[in-house]
């Protein structure tokens, strides 16, 4: 457990996710994004669905703009 604790502290100091630090992902999630995801995960399912619907629409629109740019 000592190594995991140390790795978690390093990730916190660097403001990156533990997964990114250990190479489990190439996506870096900063602390602000992680806090937002944590906050969303604690909402009632109906509210989560609304937020994710908006996020999905924004991502879809961004991707469409990229394709037609």
C-alpha positions, 0 to 999 in steps of 0.5 A: 500500500505504501507505493500506491499511496506515494504514487497517488501523492505524486499524481496529486502534486502534478495535478494529473490522474493516477491512471495517467501517471502509471501509463494506463491512459494517454488522456490527462485529466486535471483536478478540475475535470476530476472534481466535475466528474465526481460531482456529476457521479453523485447526482440523481440519475435523472440529473446525470442523464440531462448533463450527459445529454448536453455534453454528448450534444456539445461533443457531437457538434464539435466533431461535426465542425471539425469534419466540415472545417 
